[in-house]
Amino acid sequence: MGKPQFIHTEKGEDLVVLSRRDYEALLARSGDEAAEDAMTARIIADTSAAISRGKEIALPAEVWAAIEAGENPIRVLRRHRGLTQVQLSAETGLSQAYLAELETGRKHGASSTLKTIAHSLRVPLDVLVP
């Protein structure tokens, strides 16, 4: 929420100026269903736009759950994208054997290597490096 502006009028009234977004959020929190619906629609639109610009990613809950459960994120994301190790190897320029070692945890990979893999899997680097 942004910082509200407080104004004291000549008549002695205290006014508060908010952005429309903050005002609608306040209404939504107070139980105004129409305002809540409008805020939800705005959140969806903003998130969809961020995904389109590549600023956010959308992955199914089971993908996130697998990563959070400790499965190797490269393997989880590769499978989610429908790629074999050979296909990801061709796309990244890395050997299939090296990818296998990364997926099993025998190797950890340099940051430049992980950036290449993240780019191929269409995710930010921080998804691969917790």
N, CA, C and O atoms as a Tinker XYZ file with bonds, in Angstrom:
   520  protein
     1  N      0.847000   -1.160000    0.000000    73     2
     2  CA     0.000000    0.000000    0.000000    64     1     3
     3  C      0.897000    1.228000    0.000000    63     2     4     5
     4  O      1.915000    1.264000    0.692000    81     3
     5  N      0.511000    2.242000   -0.786000    73     3     6
     6  CA     1.275000    3.482000   -0.840000    64     5     7
     7  C      1.057000    4.330000    0.402000    63     6     8     9
     8  O      0.252000    3.997000    1.272000    81     7
     9  N      1.778000    5.411000    0.464000    73     7    10
    10  CA     1.670000    6.296000    1.625000    64     9    11
    11  C      0.503000    7.262000    1.404000    63    10    12    13
    12  O      0.470000    7.958000    0.389000    81    11
    13  N     -0.448000    7.318000    2.333000    73    11    14
    14  CA    -1.571000    8.240000    2.175000    64    13    15
    15  C     -1.130000    9.680000    2.439000    63    14    16    17
    16  O     -0.158000    9.939000    3.149000    81    15
    17  N     -1.875000   10.597000    1.846000    73    15    18
    18  CA    -1.616000   12.015000    2.075000    64    17    19
    19  C     -2.708000   12.541000    3.006000    63    18    20    21
    20  O     -3.891000   12.291000    2.777000    81    19
    21  N     -2.322000   13.258000    4.040000    73    19    22
    22  CA    -3.276000   13.819000    4.997000    64    21    23
    23  C     -3.394000   15.318000    4.755000    63    22    24    25
    24  O     -2.395000   16.025000    4.624000    81    23
    25  N     -4.635000   15.784000    4.699000    73    23    26
    26  CA    -4.898000   17.204000    4.457000    64    25    27
    27  C     -5.846000   17.708000    5.541000    63    26    28    29
    28  O     -6.853000   17.070000    5.845000    81    27
    29  N     -5.514000   18.847000    6.112000    73    27    30
    30  CA    -6.398000   19.494000    7.094000    64    29    31
    31  C     -6.986000   20.726000    6.406000    63    30    32    33
    32  O     -6.255000   21.642000    6.030000    81    31
    33  N     -8.319000   20.741000    6.243000    73    31    34
    34  CA    -8.975000   21.840000    5.527000    64    33    35
    35  C     -9.187000   23.043000    6.436000    63    34    36    37
    36  O     -9.047000   22.965000    7.657000    81    35
    37  N     -9.530000   24.158000    5.797000    73    35    38
    38  CA    -9.821000   25.385000    6.546000    64    37    39
    39  C    -11.038000   25.210000    7.443000    63    38    40    41
    40  O    -11.153000   25.881000    8.469000    81    39
    41  N    -11.946000   24.315000    7.066000    73    39    42
    42  CA   -13.154000   24.061000    7.859000    64    41    43
    43  C    -12.886000   23.113000    9.024000    63    42    44    45
    44  O    -13.793000   22.798000    9.794000    81    43
    45  N    -11.652000   22.662000    9.153000    73    43    46
    46  CA   -11.310000   21.787000   10.261000    64    45    47
    47  C    -11.464000   20.300000    9.971000    63    46    48    49
    48  O    -11.318000   19.469000   10.867000    81    47
    49  N    -11.758000   19.969000    8.721000    73    47    50
    50  CA   -11.899000   18.553000    8.361000    64    49    51
    51  C    -10.519000   17.950000    8.106000    63    50    52    53
    52  O     -9.625000   18.611000    7.579000    81    51
    53  N    -10.369000   16.711000    8.481000    73    51    54
    54  CA    -9.160000   15.965000    8.141000    64    53    55
    55  C     -9.499000   15.034000    6.994000    63    54    56    57
    56  O    -10.411000   14.213000    7.099000    81    55
    57  N     -8.765000   15.164000    5.901000    73    55    58
    58  CA    -8.982000   14.330000    4.722000    64    57    59
    59  C     -7.779000   13.423000    4.521000    63    58    60    61
    60  O     -6.653000   13.760000    4.888000    81    59
    61  N     -8.042000   12.273000    3.934000    73    59    62
    62  CA    -6.980000   11.333000    3.595000    64    61    63
    63  C     -7.082000   11.058000    2.105000    63    62    64    65
    64  O     -8.153000   10.711000    1.605000    81    63
    65  N     -5.968000   11.214000    1.391000    73    63    66
    66  CA    -5.934000   10.962000   -0.049000    64    65    67
    67  C     -5.161000    9.669000   -0.287000    63    66    68    69
    68  O     -4.017000    9.518000    0.142000    81    67
    69  N     -5.819000    8.740000   -0.983000    73    67    70
    70  CA    -5.222000    7.440000   -1.323000    64    69    71
    71  C     -5.255000    7.250000   -2.827000    63    70    72    73
    72  O     -6.070000    7.858000   -3.521000    81    71
    73  N     -4.374000    6.413000   -3.323000    73    71    74
    74  CA    -4.481000    6.024000   -4.729000    64    73    75
    75  C     -5.744000    5.182000   -4.884000    63    74    76    77
    76  O     -6.235000    4.605000   -3.914000    81    75
    77  N     -6.263000    5.115000   -6.102000    73    75    78
    78  CA    -7.460000    4.305000   -6.336000    64    77    79
    79  C     -7.191000    2.852000   -5.962000    63    78    80    81
    80  O     -8.042000    2.194000   -5.363000    81    79
    81  N     -6.017000    2.355000   -6.311000    73    79    82
    82  CA    -5.672000    0.962000   -6.001000    64    81    83
    83  C     -5.725000    0.713000   -4.490000    63    82    84    85
    84  O     -6.279000   -0.291000   -4.043000    81    83
    85  N     -5.149000    1.625000   -3.710000    73    83    86
    86  CA    -5.175000    1.469000   -2.256000    64    85    87
    87  C     -6.595000    1.576000   -1.709000    63    86    88    89
    88  O     -6.970000    0.849000   -0.790000    81    87
    89  N     -7.381000    2.488000   -2.279000    73    87    90
    90  CA    -8.772000    2.649000   -1.847000    64    89    91
    91  C     -9.562000    1.366000   -2.107000    63    90    92    93
    92  O    -10.307000    0.902000   -1.244000    81    91
    93  N     -9.392000    0.797000   -3.309000    73    91    94
    94  CA   -10.111000   -0.437000   -3.641000    64    93    95
    95  C     -9.666000   -1.593000   -2.751000    63    94    96    97
    96  O    -10.483000   -2.423000   -2.355000    81    95
    97  N     -8.377000   -1.649000   -2.437000    73    95    98
    98  CA    -7.880000   -2.699000   -1.537000    64    97    99
    99  C     -8.491000   -2.540000   -0.148000    63    98   100   101
   100  O     -8.837000   -3.527000    0.500000    81    99
   101  N     -8.620000   -1.304000    0.302000    73    99   102
   102  CA    -9.232000   -1.036000    1.601000    64   101   103
   103  C    -10.696000   -1.472000    1.615000    63   102   104   105
   104  O    -11.164000   -2.077000    2.580000    81   103
   105  N    -11.418000   -1.158000    0.528000    73   103   106
   106  CA   -12.812000   -1.593000    0.421000    64   105   107
   107  C    -12.911000   -3.118000    0.428000    63   106   108   109
   108  O    -13.770000   -3.694000    1.095000    81   107
   109  N    -12.020000   -3.758000   -0.325000    73   107   110
   110  CA   -12.052000   -5.222000   -0.407000    64   109   111
   111  C    -11.825000   -5.842000    0.968000    63   110   112   113
   112  O    -12.473000   -6.824000    1.330000    81   111
   113  N    -10.906000   -5.265000    1.724000    73   111   114
   114  CA   -10.628000   -5.791000    3.064000    64   113   115
   115  C    -11.779000   -5.550000    4.032000    63   114   116   117
   116  O    -11.918000   -6.249000    5.035000    81   115
   117  N    -12.601000   -4.555000    3.721000    73   115   118
   118  CA   -13.717000   -4.245000    4.621000    64   117   119
   119  C    -14.939000   -5.108000    4.330000    63   118   120   121
   120  O    -15.950000   -5.007000    5.025000    81   119
   121  N    -14.853000   -5.958000    3.304000    73   119   122
   122  CA   -15.960000   -6.860000    3.006000    64   121   123
   123  C    -16.804000   -6.449000    1.819000    63   122   124   125
   124  O    -17.810000   -7.100000    1.538000    81   123
   125  N    -16.435000   -5.391000    1.111000    73   123   126
   126  CA   -17.167000   -4.957000   -0.076000    64   125   127
   127  C    -16.876000   -5.960000   -1.197000    63   126   128   129
   128  O    -15.776000   -5.980000   -1.750000    81   127
   129  N    -17.871000   -6.791000   -1.527000    73   127   130
   130  CA   -17.651000   -7.873000   -2.495000    64   129   131
   131  C    -17.313000   -7.363000   -3.884000    63   130   132   133
   132  O    -16.461000   -7.943000   -4.557000    81   131
   133  N    -17.955000   -6.297000   -4.327000    73   131   134
   134  CA   -17.661000   -5.750000   -5.653000    64   133   135
   135  C    -16.215000   -5.258000   -5.711000    63   134   136   137
   136  O    -15.520000   -5.471000   -6.704000    81   135
   137  N    -15.772000   -4.605000   -4.648000    73   135   138
   138  CA   -14.388000   -4.130000   -4.595000    64   137   139
   139  C    -13.418000   -5.305000   -4.543000    63   138   140   141
   140  O    -12.355000   -5.270000   -5.162000    81   139
   141  N    -13.791000   -6.341000   -3.803000    73   139   142
   142  CA   -12.946000   -7.534000   -3.732000    64   141   143
   143  C    -12.833000   -8.191000   -5.104000    63   142   144   145
   144  O    -11.749000   -8.615000   -5.504000    81   143
   145  N    -13.952000   -8.276000   -5.823000    73   143   146
   146  CA   -13.937000   -8.847000   -7.174000    64   145   147
   147  C    -13.068000   -8.008000   -8.109000    63   146   148   149
   148  O    -12.306000   -8.549000   -8.911000    81   147
   149  N    -13.187000   -6.682000   -8.001000    73   147   150
   150  CA   -12.382000   -5.796000   -8.841000    64   149   151
   151  C    -10.898000   -5.958000   -8.532000    63   150   152   153
   152  O    -10.069000   -5.976000   -9.441000    81   151
   153  N    -10.565000   -6.076000   -7.243000    73   151   154
   154  CA    -9.172000   -6.247000   -6.858000    64   153   155
   155  C     -8.637000   -7.592000   -7.358000    63   154   156   157
   156  O     -7.503000   -7.674000   -7.828000    81   155
   157  N     -9.441000   -8.630000   -7.258000    73   155   158
   158  CA    -9.032000   -9.948000   -7.754000    64   157   159
   159  C     -8.788000   -9.893000   -9.256000    63   158   160   161
   160  O     -7.799000  -10.438000   -9.746000    81   159
   161  N     -9.684000   -9.239000   -9.987000    73   159   162
   162  CA    -9.520000   -9.108000  -11.441000    64   161   163
   163  C     -8.245000   -8.345000  -11.771000    63   162   164   165
   164  O     -7.537000   -8.698000  -12.714000    81   163
   165  N     -7.948000   -7.303000  -11.002000    73   163   166
   166  CA    -6.732000   -6.526000  -11.249000    64   165   167
   167  C     -5.490000   -7.370000  -10.962000    63   166   168   169
   168  O     -4.520000   -7.318000  -11.719000    81   167
   169  N     -5.511000   -8.143000   -9.883000    73   167   170
   170  CA    -4.370000   -9.010000   -9.554000    64   169   171
   171  C     -4.138000  -10.018000  -10.675000    63   170   172   173
   172  O     -2.999000  -10.254000  -11.077000    81   171
   173  N     -5.216000  -10.608000  -11.175000    73   171   174
   174  CA    -5.101000  -11.577000  -12.271000    64   173   175
   175  C     -4.529000  -10.908000  -13.511000    63   174   176   177
   176  O     -3.640000  -11.460000  -14.159000    81   175
   177  N     -5.031000   -9.726000  -13.848000    73   175   178
   178  CA    -4.540000   -9.010000  -15.029000    64   177   179
   179  C     -3.068000   -8.635000  -14.871000    63   178   180   181
   180  O     -2.282000   -8.807000  -15.803000    81   179
   181  N     -2.693000   -8.126000  -13.699000    73   179   182
   182  CA    -1.296000   -7.748000  -13.455000    64   181   183
   183  C     -0.372000   -8.959000  -13.521000    63   182   184   185
   184  O      0.713000   -8.886000  -14.096000    81   183
   185  N     -0.801000  -10.068000  -12.934000    73   183   186
   186  CA     0.009000  -11.285000  -12.941000    64   185   187
   187  C      0.135000  -11.845000  -14.353000    63   186   188   189
   188  O      1.219000  -12.265000  -14.757000    81   187
   189  N     -0.952000  -11.854000  -15.096000    73   187   190
   190  CA    -0.918000  -12.340000  -16.481000    64   189   191
   191  C      0.025000  -11.495000  -17.329000    63   190   192   193
   192  O      0.780000  -12.025000  -18.144000    81   191
   193  N     -0.022000  -10.180000  -17.133000    73   191   194
   194  CA     0.875000   -9.294000  -17.875000    64   193   195
   195  C      2.331000   -9.554000  -17.498000    63   194   196   197
   196  O      3.203000   -9.557000  -18.367000    81   195
   197  N      2.601000   -9.769000  -16.219000    73   195   198
   198  CA     3.969000  -10.053000  -15.769000    64   197   199
   199  C      4.469000  -11.373000  -16.339000    63   198   200   201
   200  O      5.639000  -11.490000  -16.703000    81   199
   201  N      3.594000  -12.363000  -16.418000    73   199   202
   202  CA     3.970000  -13.648000  -17.017000    64   201   203
   203  C      4.279000  -13.455000  -18.492000    63   202   204   205
   204  O      5.261000  -14.003000  -18.994000    81   203
   205  N      3.460000  -12.686000  -19.191000    73   203   206
   206  CA     3.678000  -12.423000  -20.618000    64   205   207
   207  C      5.002000  -11.712000  -20.864000    63   206   208   209
   208  O      5.667000  -11.964000  -21.869000    81   207
   209  N      5.386000  -10.827000  -19.951000    73   207   210
   210  CA     6.650000  -10.094000  -20.086000    64   209   211
   211  C      7.845000  -10.915000  -19.613000    63   210   212   213
   212  O      8.988000  -10.486000  -19.764000    81   211
   213  N      7.593000  -12.084000  -19.044000    73   211   214
   214  CA     8.680000  -12.909000  -18.539000    64   213   215
   215  C      9.160000  -12.500000  -17.162000    63   214   216   217
   216  O     10.224000  -12.942000  -16.729000    81   215
   217  N      8.410000  -11.672000  -16.464000    73   215   218
   218  CA     8.787000  -11.219000  -15.125000    64   217   219
   219  C      8.312000  -12.180000  -14.043000    63   218   220   221
   220  O      8.821000  -12.153000  -12.923000    81   219
   221  N      7.364000  -13.008000  -14.359000    73   219   222
   222  CA     6.826000  -14.007000  -13.431000    64   221   223
   223  C      6.709000  -15.327000  -14.184000    63   222   224   225
   224  O      6.616000  -15.337000  -15.411000    81   223
   225  N      6.712000  -16.423000  -13.467000    73   223   226
   226  CA     6.484000  -17.717000  -14.097000    64   225   227
   227  C      5.280000  -18.374000  -13.453000    63   226   228   229
   228  O      4.970000  -18.157000  -12.281000    81   227
   229  N      4.621000  -19.176000  -14.248000    73   227   230
   230  CA     3.475000  -19.933000  -13.739000    64   229   231
   231  C      3.763000  -21.407000  -13.975000    63   230   232   233
   232  O      3.906000  -21.851000  -15.114000    81   231
   233  N      3.844000  -22.148000  -12.902000    73   231   234
   234  CA     4.067000  -23.587000  -12.977000    64   233   235
   235  C      2.998000  -24.273000  -12.147000    63   234   236   237
   236  O      2.517000  -23.711000  -11.163000    81   235
   237  N      2.622000  -25.485000  -12.535000    73   235   238
   238  CA     1.612000  -26.210000  -11.757000    64   237   239
   239  C      2.075000  -26.465000  -10.323000    63   238   240   241
   240  O      3.270000  -26.546000  -10.037000    81   239
   241  N      1.109000  -26.585000   -9.449000    73   239   242
   242  CA     1.401000  -26.807000   -8.027000    64   241   243
   243  C      2.249000  -28.052000   -7.813000    63   242   244   245
   244  O      3.113000  -28.073000   -6.936000    81   243
   245  N      2.008000  -29.093000   -8.613000    73   243   246
   246  CA     2.780000  -30.325000   -8.408000    64   245   247
   247  C      4.257000  -30.139000   -8.749000    63   246   248   249
   248  O      5.109000  -30.821000   -8.180000    81   247
   249  N      4.573000  -29.225000   -9.670000    73   247   250
   250  CA     5.974000  -28.939000   -9.991000    64   249   251
   251  C      6.635000  -28.264000   -8.790000    63   250   252   253
   252  O      7.714000  -28.670000   -8.357000    81   251
   253  N      5.981000  -27.232000   -8.258000    73   251   254
   254  CA     6.528000  -26.557000   -7.075000    64   253   255
   255  C      6.631000  -27.516000   -5.895000    63   254   256   257
   256  O      7.613000  -27.489000   -5.153000    81   255
   257  N      5.624000  -28.358000   -5.722000    73   255   258
   258  CA     5.631000  -29.304000   -4.597000    64   257   259
   259  C      6.814000  -30.262000   -4.705000    63   258   260   261
   260  O      7.464000  -30.562000   -3.703000    81   259
   261  N      7.094000  -30.742000   -5.912000    73   259   262
   262  CA     8.215000  -31.665000   -6.108000    64   261   263
   263  C      9.541000  -30.981000   -5.782000    63   262   264   265
   264  O     10.406000  -31.569000   -5.132000    81   263
   265  N      9.696000  -29.741000   -6.235000    73   263   266
   266  CA    10.930000  -28.999000   -5.954000    64   265   267
   267  C     11.061000  -28.746000   -4.455000    63   266   268   269
   268  O     12.134000  -28.928000   -3.881000    81   267
   269  N      9.969000  -28.327000   -3.827000    73   267   270
   270  CA    10.001000  -28.054000   -2.388000    64   269   271
   271  C     10.229000  -29.321000   -1.568000    63   270   272   273
   272  O     10.741000  -29.254000   -0.451000    81   271
   273  N      9.849000  -30.481000   -2.122000    73   271   274
   274  CA    10.056000  -31.752000   -1.423000    64   273   275
   275  C     11.493000  -32.246000   -1.558000    63   274   276   277
   276  O     11.855000  -33.275000   -0.988000    81   275
   277  N     12.313000  -31.512000   -2.315000    73   275   278
   278  CA    13.717000  -31.873000   -2.423000    64   277   279
   279  C     14.126000  -32.538000   -3.716000    63   278   280   281
   280  O     15.296000  -32.881000   -3.887000    81   279
   281  N     13.181000  -32.733000   -4.642000    73   279   282
   282  CA    13.564000  -33.297000   -5.932000    64   281   283
   283  C     14.422000  -32.280000   -6.674000    63   282   284   285
   284  O     14.291000  -31.072000   -6.471000    81   283
   285  N     15.296000  -32.782000   -7.534000    73   283   286
   286  CA    16.184000  -31.900000   -8.270000    64   285   287
   287  C     15.371000  -31.013000   -9.210000    63   286   288   289
   288  O     14.619000  -31.525000  -10.040000    81   287
   289  N     15.511000  -29.680000   -9.092000    73   287   290
   290  CA    14.697000  -28.789000   -9.911000    64   289   291
   291  C     14.963000  -28.909000  -11.409000    63   290   292   293
   292  O     14.051000  -28.716000  -12.214000    81   291
   293  N     16.194000  -29.225000  -11.792000    73   291   294
   294  CA    16.477000  -29.384000  -13.222000    64   293   295
   295  C     15.676000  -30.558000  -13.766000    63   294   296   297
   296  O     15.039000  -30.448000  -14.814000    81   295
   297  N     15.708000  -31.678000  -13.056000    73   295   298
   298  CA    14.963000  -32.864000  -13.498000    64   297   299
   299  C     13.455000  -32.584000  -13.526000    63   298   300   301
   300  O     12.775000  -32.905000  -14.501000    81   299
   301  N     12.950000  -31.991000  -12.460000    73   299   302
   302  CA    11.510000  -31.720000  -12.368000    64   301   303
   303  C     11.067000  -30.815000  -13.513000    63   302   304   305
   304  O     10.069000  -31.093000  -14.178000    81   303
   305  N     11.804000  -29.737000  -13.742000    73   303   306
   306  CA    11.423000  -28.785000  -14.787000    64   305   307
   307  C     11.627000  -29.360000  -16.183000    63   306   308   309
   308  O     10.827000  -29.106000  -17.084000    81   307
   309  N     12.688000  -30.127000  -16.365000    73   307   310
   310  CA    12.926000  -30.759000  -17.669000    64   309   311
   311  C     11.763000  -31.673000  -18.020000    63   310   312   313
   312  O     11.241000  -31.633000  -19.133000    81   311
   313  N     11.365000  -32.493000  -17.060000    73   311   314
   314  CA    10.238000  -33.405000  -17.305000    64   313   315
   315  C      8.940000  -32.631000  -17.532000    63   314   316   317
   316  O      8.140000  -32.986000  -18.398000    81   315
   317  N      8.740000  -31.573000  -16.746000    73   315   318
   318  CA     7.538000  -30.752000  -16.923000    64   317   319
   319  C      7.482000  -30.164000  -18.331000    63   318   320   321
   320  O      6.410000  -30.078000  -18.930000    81   319
   321  N      8.626000  -29.764000  -18.852000    73   319   322
   322  CA     8.688000  -29.189000  -20.204000    64   321   323
   323  C      8.638000  -30.263000  -21.291000    63   322   324   325
   324  O      8.621000  -29.949000  -22.481000    81   323
   325  N      8.615000  -31.536000  -20.873000    73   323   326
   326  CA     8.519000  -32.629000  -21.839000    64   325   327
   327  C      9.814000  -32.905000  -22.581000    63   326   328   329
   328  O      9.799000  -33.381000  -23.716000    81   327
   329  N     10.928000  -32.606000  -21.942000    73   327   330
   330  CA    12.231000  -32.802000  -22.577000    64   329   331
   331  C     12.952000  -34.009000  -21.996000    63   330   332   333
   332  O     12.822000  -34.318000  -20.812000    81   331
   333  N     13.709000  -34.681000  -22.844000    73   331   334
   334  CA    14.616000  -35.721000  -22.371000    64   333   335
   335  C     15.948000  -35.053000  -22.035000    63   334   336   337
   336  O     16.175000  -33.892000  -22.375000    81   335
   337  N     16.818000  -35.796000  -21.368000    73   335   338
   338  CA    18.149000  -35.252000  -21.108000    64   337   339
   339  C     18.869000  -34.957000  -22.417000    63   338   340   341
   340  O     19.580000  -33.958000  -22.525000    81   339
   341  N     18.690000  -35.815000  -23.401000    73   339   342
   342  CA    19.341000  -35.621000  -24.704000    64   341   343
   343  C     18.852000  -34.321000  -25.348000    63   342   344   345
   344  O     19.649000  -33.560000  -25.896000    81   343
   345  N     17.544000  -34.068000  -25.281000    73   343   346
   346  CA    17.001000  -32.842000  -25.871000    64   345   347
   347  C     17.504000  -31.598000  -25.141000    63   346   348   349
   348  O     17.878000  -30.613000  -25.779000    81   347
   349  N     17.516000  -31.638000  -23.802000    73   347   350
   350  CA    18.017000  -30.497000  -23.045000    64   349   351
   351  C     19.507000  -30.317000  -23.291000    63   350   352   353
   352  O     19.999000  -29.190000  -23.340000    81   351
   353  N     20.217000  -31.410000  -23.445000    73   351   354
   354  CA    21.637000  -31.363000  -23.752000    64   353   355
   355  C     21.875000  -30.631000  -25.076000    63   354   356   357
   356  O     22.749000  -29.770000  -25.171000    81   355
   357  N     21.093000  -30.981000  -26.087000    73   355   358
   358  CA    21.234000  -30.333000  -27.395000    64   357   359
   359  C     20.896000  -28.845000  -27.308000    63   358   360   361
   360  O     21.539000  -28.017000  -27.954000    81   359
   361  N     19.896000  -28.517000  -26.516000    73   359   362
   362  CA    19.463000  -27.124000  -26.393000    64   361   363
   363  C     20.463000  -26.269000  -25.621000    63   362   364   365
   364  O     20.621000  -25.083000  -25.912000    81   363
   365  N     21.134000  -26.859000  -24.648000    73   363   366
   366  CA    22.058000  -26.100000  -23.795000    64   365   367
   367  C     23.512000  -26.189000  -24.244000    63   366   368   369
   368  O     24.335000  -25.363000  -23.849000    81   367
   369  N     23.831000  -27.180000  -25.062000    73   367   370
   370  CA    25.219000  -27.384000  -25.451000    64   369   371
   371  C     26.022000  -28.140000  -24.408000    63   370   372   373
   372  O     27.245000  -28.235000  -24.513000    81   371
   373  N     25.346000  -28.680000  -23.404000    73   371   374
   374  CA    26.002000  -29.474000  -22.364000    64   373   375
   375  C     25.861000  -30.949000  -22.704000    63   374   376   377
   376  O     24.926000  -31.341000  -23.402000    81   375
   377  N     26.773000  -31.758000  -22.220000    73   375   378
   378  CA    26.657000  -33.190000  -22.507000    64   377   379
   379  C     25.517000  -33.800000  -21.694000    63   378   380   381
   380  O     25.175000  -33.321000  -20.613000    81   379
   381  N     24.946000  -34.856000  -22.236000    73   379   382
   382  CA    23.872000  -35.556000  -21.534000    64   381   383
   383  C     24.396000  -36.135000  -20.225000    63   382   384   385
   384  O     23.690000  -36.131000  -19.216000    81   383
   385  N     25.630000  -36.633000  -20.237000    73   383   386
   386  CA    26.218000  -37.210000  -19.024000    64   385   387
   387  C     26.361000  -36.151000  -17.927000    63   386   388   389
   388  O     26.115000  -36.428000  -16.753000    81   387
   389  N     26.757000  -34.943000  -18.317000    73   387   390
   390  CA    26.902000  -33.861000  -17.342000    64   389   391
   391  C     25.541000  -33.466000  -16.764000    63   390   392   393
   392  O     25.419000  -33.237000  -15.561000    81   391
   393  N     24.522000  -33.387000  -17.622000    73   391   394
   394  CA    23.168000  -33.096000  -17.135000    64   393   395
   395  C     22.710000  -34.158000  -16.135000    63   394   396   397
   396  O     22.094000  -33.842000  -15.118000    81   395
   397  N     23.019000  -35.416000  -16.437000    73   395   398
   398  CA    22.642000  -36.503000  -15.525000    64   397   399
   399  C     23.322000  -36.314000  -14.171000    63   398   400   401
   400  O     22.705000  -36.533000  -13.129000    81   399
   401  N     24.592000  -35.908000  -14.186000    73   399   402
   402  CA    25.303000  -35.680000  -12.925000    64   401   403
   403  C     24.709000  -34.500000  -12.147000    63   402   404   405
   404  O     24.642000  -34.534000  -10.918000    81   403
   405  N     24.284000  -33.469000  -12.860000    73   403   406
   406  CA    23.629000  -32.335000  -12.200000    64   405   407
   407  C     22.306000  -32.771000  -11.578000    63   406   408   409
   408  O     21.987000  -32.394000  -10.450000    81   407
   409  N     21.543000  -33.565000  -12.319000    73   407   410
   410  CA    20.233000  -34.008000  -11.839000    64   409   411
   411  C     20.330000  -34.945000  -10.639000    63   410   412   413
   412  O     19.431000  -34.969000   -9.798000    81   411
   413  N     21.403000  -35.712000  -10.553000    73   411   414
   414  CA    21.556000  -36.629000   -9.419000    64   413   415
   415  C     22.284000  -35.976000   -8.245000    63   414   416   417
   416  O     22.376000  -36.559000   -7.164000    81   415
   417  N     22.801000  -34.765000   -8.461000    73   415   418
   418  CA    23.497000  -34.064000   -7.389000    64   417   419
   419  C     24.969000  -34.399000   -7.281000    63   418   420   421
   420  O     25.646000  -33.902000   -6.380000    81   419
   421  N     25.487000  -35.235000   -8.183000    73   419   422
   422  CA    26.915000  -35.556000   -8.150000    64   421   423
   423  C     27.758000  -34.341000   -8.523000    63   422   424   425
   424  O     28.896000  -34.200000   -8.075000    81   423
   425  N     27.184000  -33.464000   -9.348000    73   423   426
   426  CA    27.848000  -32.204000   -9.707000    64   425   427
   427  C     26.878000  -31.077000   -9.386000    63   426   428   429
   428  O     25.666000  -31.281000   -9.329000    81   427
   429  N     27.429000  -29.881000   -9.177000    73   427   430
   430  CA    26.580000  -28.744000   -8.816000    64   429   431
   431  C     26.476000  -27.704000   -9.917000    63   430   432   433
   432  O     25.483000  -26.978000   -9.971000    81   431
   433  N     27.444000  -27.607000  -10.777000    73   431   434
   434  CA    27.378000  -26.691000  -11.910000    64   433   435
   435  C     27.741000  -25.264000  -11.557000    63   434   436   437
   436  O     27.363000  -24.743000  -10.508000    81   435
   437  N     28.488000  -24.644000  -12.467000    73   435   438
   438  CA    28.849000  -23.233000  -12.314000    64   437   439
   439  C     27.614000  -22.376000  -12.551000    63   438   440   441
   440  O     26.644000  -22.820000  -13.166000    81   439
   441  N     27.658000  -21.160000  -12.063000    73   439   442
   442  CA    26.488000  -20.285000  -12.226000    64   441   443
   443  C     26.179000  -20.043000  -13.698000    63   442   444   445
   444  O     25.010000  -19.943000  -14.070000    81   443
   445  N     27.203000  -19.946000  -14.542000    73   443   446
   446  CA    26.955000  -19.739000  -15.976000    64   445   447
   447  C     26.250000  -20.953000  -16.587000    63   446   448   449
   448  O     25.393000  -20.802000  -17.458000    81   447
   449  N     26.607000  -22.140000  -16.138000    73   447   450
   450  CA    25.954000  -23.364000  -16.609000    64   449   451
   451  C     24.497000  -23.385000  -16.174000    63   450   452   453
   452  O     23.608000  -23.691000  -16.969000    81   451
   453  N     24.258000  -23.060000  -14.915000    73   451   454
   454  CA    22.888000  -23.059000  -14.404000    64   453   455
   455  C     22.045000  -21.981000  -15.076000    63   454   456   457
   456  O     20.847000  -22.174000  -15.284000    81   455
   457  N     22.659000  -20.844000  -15.418000    73   455   458
   458  CA    21.932000  -19.790000  -16.148000    64   457   459
   459  C     21.494000  -20.299000  -17.513000    63   458   460   461
   460  O     20.375000  -20.034000  -17.952000    81   459
   461  N     22.379000  -21.033000  -18.183000    73   459   462
   462  CA    22.051000  -21.592000  -19.494000    64   461   463
   463  C     20.890000  -22.569000  -19.382000    63   462   464   465
   464  O     19.966000  -22.543000  -20.195000    81   463
   465  N     20.943000  -23.426000  -18.375000    73   463   466
   466  CA    19.869000  -24.406000  -18.171000    64   465   467
   467  C     18.562000  -23.689000  -17.828000    63   466   468   469
   468  O     17.507000  -24.026000  -18.367000    81   467
   469  N     18.631000  -22.708000  -16.939000    73   467   470
   470  CA    17.427000  -21.954000  -16.553000    64   469   471
   471  C     16.798000  -21.288000  -17.770000    63   470   472   473
   472  O     15.577000  -21.292000  -17.927000    81   471
   473  N     17.633000  -20.717000  -18.625000    73   471   474
   474  CA    17.115000  -20.074000  -19.842000    64   473   475
   475  C     16.398000  -21.093000  -20.728000    63   474   476   477
   476  O     15.315000  -20.817000  -21.243000    81   475
   477  N     16.998000  -22.258000  -20.903000    73   475   478
   478  CA    16.383000  -23.303000  -21.730000    64   477   479
   479  C     15.083000  -23.821000  -21.126000    63   478   480   481
   480  O     14.155000  -24.180000  -21.851000    81   479
   481  N     15.019000  -23.857000  -19.804000    73   479   482
   482  CA    13.810000  -24.338000  -19.126000    64   481   483
   483  C     12.788000  -23.215000  -18.896000    63   482   484   485
   484  O     11.705000  -23.449000  -18.360000    81   483
   485  N     13.150000  -21.999000  -19.309000    73   483   486
   486  CA    12.270000  -20.821000  -19.215000    64   485   487
   487  C     11.854000  -20.513000  -17.776000    63   486   488   489
   488  O     10.682000  -20.287000  -17.477000    81   487
   489  N     12.860000  -20.514000  -16.897000    73   487   490
   490  CA    12.635000  -20.152000  -15.496000    64   489   491
   491  C     13.768000  -19.231000  -15.044000    63   490   492   493
   492  O     14.851000  -19.255000  -15.629000    81   491
   493  N     13.532000  -18.421000  -14.013000    73   491   494
   494  CA    14.626000  -17.623000  -13.456000    64   493   495
   495  C     15.650000  -18.531000  -12.772000    63   494   496   497
   496  O     15.322000  -19.627000  -12.317000    81   495
   497  N     16.872000  -18.061000  -12.710000    73   495   498
   498  CA    17.952000  -18.840000  -12.099000    64   497   499
   499  C     17.622000  -19.243000  -10.667000    63   498   500   501
   500  O     17.982000  -20.340000  -10.241000    81   499
   501  N     16.951000  -18.385000   -9.925000    73   499   502
   502  CA    16.695000  -18.701000   -8.513000    64   501   503
   503  C     15.761000  -19.891000   -8.318000    63   502   504   505
   504  O     15.650000  -20.402000   -7.203000    81   503
   505  N     15.093000  -20.341000   -9.365000    73   503   506
   506  CA    14.282000  -21.562000   -9.253000    64   505   507
   507  C     15.200000  -22.786000   -9.193000    63   506   508   509
   508  O     14.883000  -23.778000   -8.538000    81   507
   509  N     16.338000  -22.704000   -9.882000    73   507   510
   510  CA    17.289000  -23.823000   -9.882000    64   509   511
   511  C     18.236000  -23.774000   -8.690000    63   510   512   513
   512  O     18.728000  -24.810000   -8.244000    81   511
   513  N     18.490000  -22.585000   -8.178000    73   511   514
   514  CA    19.434000  -22.413000   -7.078000    64   513   515
   515  C     18.674000  -21.855000   -5.884000    63   514   516   517
   516  O     18.429000  -20.651000   -5.811000    81   515
   517  N     18.299000  -22.727000   -4.944000    73   515   518
   518  CA    17.510000  -22.256000   -3.792000    64   517   519
   519  C     18.278000  -21.297000   -2.903000    63   518   520
   520  O     17.743000  -20.822000   -1.901000    81   519
